[in-house]
C-alpha cells in the first residue's frame, strides 16, 4: 500500500507514547522508508507486527504507524482532461 517516495496525508496526529508533535493532521509528507516493527505493547496492537513509515525530514525513532496516513492520489490526468474539454467548449461556443 505504501512505497518509498510516495506522498501521504496525515489523518491522525493524536499524541501518544509513540508519536508526538512531529506530524500535523492534514500535513503532506513523503515516505522515506517502509517496514514492520514488533508491537511495543500487545495492549495497543493486536497483531504480531505492524506497518510503519518513516518520513523525509522527520527523524523519529521507529517511524510512525501507517494507520496515521492515507496515500495521496495523483489526479493530474483528470485536470488535463478537464482542461482539454474546456478548451474544446470555448472553441465550439
Secondary structure, DSSP 4 states (H G I P E B T S, - for coil): ---TT-EEEES-----SS--TT--TT-EEEEEEEEEEE-S-TTT--SSEEEEEEETT---TT-EEGGGEEEPP--HHHHHHHHHHHHHHHHH-
